[in-house]
Amino acid sequence: MGRNINQPVPGVKEFYPLNEPSIGTPLSSDTFPRNNTLPALFKPLTIRGLTIPNRIFVSPMCQYSSDDGHATDWHLVHIGGFATRGAGGIILEATAVVPEGRISPEDAGLWTDSQIAPLKRIVDFAHTQAAKVGVQLAHAGRKASTLATWVRASADRTHRANRSIAFDNENGWPDNVYGPANVPWSKGYPTPKEMTESDLQHVENAFVAATVRSALAGFDFIEIHGAHGYLLHSFLSPLTNTRKDAYGGQSFENRTRFVLRVVKAVRAAWGERPLFVRLSATDWAEGPEKDPDDGRWLQWGVEQTILLAGELKDLGVDLIDVSSGGNWAAQKIPVTRGYQVPFAEAVKRTHPDIAVGAVGMITTPRQANDVVAEGKADIVLLAREFLRDPHFVLRAASELGVAVKPAAQYELAWPSVLARL
C-alpha cells in the first residue's frame, strides 16, 4: 500500500499501526479500477457531518457481562474486534439510564459518572481504528430484573421453566420494576408499578444525564431504544399502555407523548451529533393494527410507526432503526430471511429524507447489498451474523468484488480484497 515505515496512530499513548484509509473503506479507484462502480453497501454515508465508510452496522447486542453497570474488558474485546474488522458503525448494547432500567443485573449502564471511564476506554480504542461508535440508551421497563439468557435457559433445563425473574438474592430488583401500567410481560416476569408523573420525570432526567455522559465517553452517536417491549415501546402500544391519563389509552397522541418527550430532551442535550431511534414496527399480535369498523387502534403496527417516524424526524432524529416485536408475549412472528426489511422499506418510502436502518435475518453480503441498492434502507444492522463472522465486512467486499482496506495486521489473510484486478 505504498508504506515505507510502520506509522503509529498519532496522539495515542500505545503503539497502534495507522490504517490509511480507515479499515472497511473502499480503496481509491485510481489504483483499484474495479472500485470505479461501488456496490451500494460500500458507498459512504454522511449523517450530520459524521462520515461512515460503508453501510454495514453492528447491532446492539446484550453481553450480560457488566460489573454493576460498568463495562469490562469483555466489552473492550467484543467492540474492539468489530472496530478492527471494518464495520461502518458499531452500537454498544442496551445501556440503562437508571439501575432499575437494566434488563438483567449484568447489563451495561450510564447512570453514574464512574461508568464513563470504562466506556471511554472502549471508544478511545475504537477511534484509534477510525471506527464510528454509538451507544443505545435504554430502560427495560416491565422486562427488567430478569436473568441473563443462558442462565434462564439453564433454569428451564433444570425444570424451573417460566422463571425469568432475577430475585434480590440474585442481584435483581423484582419489587422495583416500572411500566406504563401494572401488567407483567408474561408469566414468570415481575409485575411492574404504574409510573407516576414523578417517575416519568425521573426517567426523562436520567436519559438526559446519560446523554451528557455519552458525550464525555466520546461516542459518535446515540440510539434511543424504543423497541422490543422495553419501556418506551410499552408506552407506544395500546396492548400494554392501558393508562387513563394523558400518556395512555386509545389516543395515538397520548401513547407517543412520553417517547417524544424523551427524544426531545435527548436531542437538546446531545447537540448536533447524530441521533438514532430504534422502533418495533409491529407487536405481531393476531389481528389487524386497526379495527376496520370503528378505527380503534388494536396494537402497535407499521401505520403508527410511520406516523411516529415523521414526528421523530421533526424533532431532529437522523435515523430510524426499524425492528419489530418483543412487546406481546403471544406474538406470532413469521421468522424468515429478511422478514423485517419490509417495515424499514415502508418507513423509507414514506419518509425518504430520513435515514432508515433494516434488520432481521440479513445474513449474506448480496442480500445486504440488495436492501440498500433497492432503496429499502440506508444501512443494514447485523447482530448474530457478526457473532458468527466478525469479518463479515471483508467477506462482503470479497464476494461483491470491492477492494477495501483491511487492518494492516490482517492484510495477509485478505488478498482477495487487495487484488488490483
SVG drawing of the C-alpha trace seen along z (x, -y; Angstrom):
<svg xmlns="http://www.w3.org/2000/svg" viewBox="-68 -22 78 52">
<polyline fill="none" stroke="black" stroke-width="0.4" points="0.0,0.0 3.0,-2.3 4.2,-2.3 7.9,-2.8 7.5,-2.7 5.1,-1.3 3.5,-4.6 1.7,-4.9 -1.7,-6.3 -0.9,-9.9 -1.7,-11.2 -2.1,-7.8 -0.1,-6.6 0.2,-3.0 1.5,-2.0 -1.1,-1.1 -0.3,-0.9 -2.0,-3.6 -4.5,-2.4 -4.9,-4.8 -7.6,-4.9 -9.5,-3.6 -10.5,0.1 -13.5,1.0 -13.1,-1.9 -13.2,-1.2 -9.8,-1.9 -9.0,-4.5 -10.3,-3.6 -7.1,-5.1 -5.2,-2.2 -8.1,0.3 -10.2,-0.3 -12.8,2.2 -13.9,-0.4 -15.0,-2.8 -18.5,-1.5 -19.1,-0.6 -22.0,1.6 -24.5,-0.3 -23.3,1.5 -19.9,-0.1 -20.9,-3.7 -20.1,-6.1 -22.9,-7.7 -22.7,-11.1 -25.1,-11.9 -24.7,-15.4 -21.1,-15.6 -20.2,-12.0 -19.0,-10.1 -19.5,-6.3 -17.3,-4.4 -19.8,-1.6 -23.4,-0.8 -22.8,2.3 -23.5,1.7 -23.1,3.9 -26.5,4.0 -26.5,3.6 -26.2,7.0 -26.6,7.5 -23.5,9.3 -24.6,9.7 -21.0,9.1 -21.0,5.7 -20.0,5.2 -22.7,3.2 -23.4,1.4 -19.7,0.9 -18.2,2.1 -15.4,4.7 -12.6,5.9 -15.1,8.3 -16.7,5.3 -13.3,3.9 -12.5,7.1 -16.1,7.5 -16.4,4.0 -12.7,3.7 -12.9,6.8 -15.6,5.1 -13.6,1.9 -10.6,3.7 -12.6,5.5 -14.2,2.6 -17.8,2.3 -19.2,-1.0 -20.8,-1.7 -20.9,0.1 -23.7,-0.3 -23.0,0.8 -25.6,2.9 -28.7,1.5 -27.2,-0.7 -29.6,-1.5 -30.1,-5.1 -31.1,-4.0 -30.2,-0.9 -33.7,0.5 -33.8,-0.1 -31.4,2.8 -32.8,6.0 -30.5,8.2 -28.2,7.5 -25.2,7.8 -26.3,5.3 -24.5,2.1 -25.4,-1.3 -24.7,-5.0 -26.5,-6.2 -23.4,-7.2 -20.2,-9.0 -17.9,-6.1 -19.4,-4.2 -17.9,-6.8 -14.2,-5.8 -14.6,-2.1 -16.8,-3.1 -14.3,-5.8 -11.5,-3.3 -13.5,-1.2 -14.5,-4.2 -10.9,-5.6 -9.6,-2.3 -12.3,-2.1 -11.3,-5.6 -7.7,-4.6 -9.0,-2.3 -11.2,-5.2 -14.3,-3.2 -17.6,-5.1 -19.2,-4.0 -22.6,-4.7 -24.4,-3.7 -28.0,-2.5 -29.6,-4.3 -32.4,-2.2 -34.8,-1.4 -36.1,2.1 -39.5,1.2 -41.6,4.2 -38.9,6.6 -36.4,5.6 -34.8,7.7 -34.6,10.8 -32.0,13.5 -29.3,13.5 -30.3,15.6 -28.1,18.6 -29.0,18.6 -32.7,18.6 -32.1,21.4 -30.3,23.4 -33.1,22.8 -35.5,24.2 -33.4,27.3 -33.4,27.9 -37.2,27.9 -37.7,24.4 -39.5,23.3 -41.3,19.9 -38.8,18.5 -37.3,15.4 -37.2,13.2 -33.8,12.3 -34.6,12.1 -33.0,10.0 -30.5,12.7 -29.5,12.9 -28.8,9.1 -32.2,8.4 -34.9,5.9 -38.3,7.5 -40.1,5.1 -38.7,2.0 -39.8,2.6 -41.8,0.0 -44.0,-0.3 -46.9,-2.3 -49.4,0.0 -49.1,2.8 -49.3,5.6 -46.4,8.0 -44.8,9.0 -45.8,12.7 -45.9,15.4 -42.6,15.6 -41.8,11.9 -42.1,9.2 -45.3,7.2 -44.4,3.6 -45.6,0.5 -47.5,-2.0 -45.3,-5.1 -46.4,-8.4 -45.5,-11.8 -42.6,-11.9 -41.4,-8.6 -41.7,-9.9 -39.7,-13.0 -37.1,-10.9 -36.6,-8.7 -36.5,-11.7 -33.9,-13.3 -31.9,-10.1 -31.9,-9.9 -30.6,-13.5 -27.9,-12.7 -26.8,-9.6 -26.7,-11.6 -24.2,-14.0 -22.1,-11.0 -22.2,-9.6 -20.6,-12.8 -18.0,-12.6 -17.3,-9.0 -16.7,-10.2 -19.5,-8.3 -20.1,-9.5 -23.9,-8.9 -26.7,-7.8 -29.5,-5.4 -32.6,-5.6 -34.2,-2.2 -37.9,-2.4 -38.4,1.3 -38.7,4.9 -41.2,4.3 -38.9,2.2 -40.2,-0.9 -40.7,-3.3 -42.2,-0.6 -44.6,0.4 -45.9,-3.2 -46.5,-3.2 -48.7,-0.1 -52.4,-0.1 -51.9,3.6 -49.7,2.6 -50.4,-1.1 -53.8,-1.0 -53.3,-4.2 -56.2,-6.6 -54.2,-9.8 -52.5,-12.0 -49.9,-9.3 -52.1,-6.4 -55.2,-4.8 -56.5,-4.7 -55.1,-8.1 -52.0,-7.9 -51.0,-11.3 -51.2,-10.2 -49.3,-7.0 -46.5,-8.7 -46.2,-11.6 -43.6,-10.2 -41.4,-8.9 -41.4,-12.3 -40.7,-14.0 -37.6,-11.8 -36.4,-12.2 -36.8,-16.0 -34.8,-16.2 -32.0,-13.9 -31.8,-15.9 -31.4,-19.1 -28.7,-17.6 -26.8,-15.8 -26.3,-18.9 -25.5,-18.5 -24.3,-14.9 -26.3,-12.1 -29.3,-10.7 -31.0,-7.4 -34.2,-5.8 -34.9,-2.1 -38.6,-1.2 -40.5,2.1 -42.8,1.7 -45.4,4.2 -46.4,6.1 -47.0,9.2 -50.3,9.8 -53.0,11.6 -55.4,9.5 -55.1,6.1 -53.4,3.0 -56.7,1.0 -60.3,2.1 -61.8,1.8 -65.2,0.8 -64.6,-1.9 -60.9,-2.8 -59.7,-2.0 -56.0,-1.1 -55.7,2.5 -52.0,3.0 -48.8,1.1 -48.1,1.5 -46.4,0.1 -49.0,-2.6 -48.4,-4.1 -44.6,-3.5 -44.7,-5.6 -46.7,-8.4 -44.2,-8.4 -41.2,-8.4 -42.5,-11.7 -42.7,-13.2 -39.3,-12.0 -37.9,-13.4 -39.4,-16.8 -37.6,-16.6 -34.3,-16.1 -33.8,-12.4 -31.5,-11.4 -32.1,-7.6 -34.9,-5.2 -33.6,-1.7 -36.7,0.5 -37.1,3.7 -40.2,5.5 -41.9,7.5 -41.0,8.1 -43.9,6.3 -46.6,9.0 -46.0,12.4 -48.4,14.1 -46.7,12.6 -46.7,14.8 -43.5,13.9 -43.1,15.5 -39.3,15.5 -37.9,15.8 -35.0,14.4 -35.2,10.6 -38.6,10.8 -38.3,7.3 -37.0,5.5 -40.5,4.6 -41.1,2.5 -37.9,0.5 -38.9,0.1 -42.4,-1.2 -40.8,-3.9 -38.2,-4.8 -40.9,-5.1 -43.0,-7.5 -40.0,-9.5 -37.3,-9.4 -35.5,-12.3 -34.7,-10.5 -32.1,-7.7 -33.5,-4.2 -31.9,-1.0 -33.1,2.5 -32.6,5.6 -33.7,9.2 -32.2,12.3 -29.9,10.4 -27.1,13.0 -25.4,12.7 -23.5,9.9 -25.7,9.9 -28.9,9.8 -27.5,6.9 -26.4,5.1 -29.8,5.6 -31.6,4.0 -29.5,0.8 -29.3,0.9 -33.1,1.2 -33.7,-1.8 -35.4,0.2 -33.0,-1.2 -29.9,-3.3 -28.0,-0.9 -28.2,2.7 -27.7,3.8 -26.4,7.3 -26.3,9.0 -25.9,12.8 -24.3,12.8 -21.5,10.6 -21.1,13.1 -20.8,15.9 -18.4,14.0 -16.8,10.8 -15.1,10.4 -18.4,10.0 -17.4,6.7 -14.3,8.1 -16.2,11.2 -18.8,8.9 -16.2,6.9 -14.6,10.1 -18.0,11.5 -19.1,8.2 -15.8,7.5 -14.8,4.4 -11.2,3.5 -11.3,2.3 -8.8,1.6 -8.4,4.5 -6.5,3.8 -2.8,3.8 -2.2,6.7 -4.8,8.8 -3.9,7.9 -2.1,11.2 -5.4,13.0 -7.4,11.0 -5.6,11.0 -9.0,11.0 -9.9,7.5 -6.5,6.1 -6.2,7.6 -5.9,4.9 -7.8,6.8"/>
</svg>
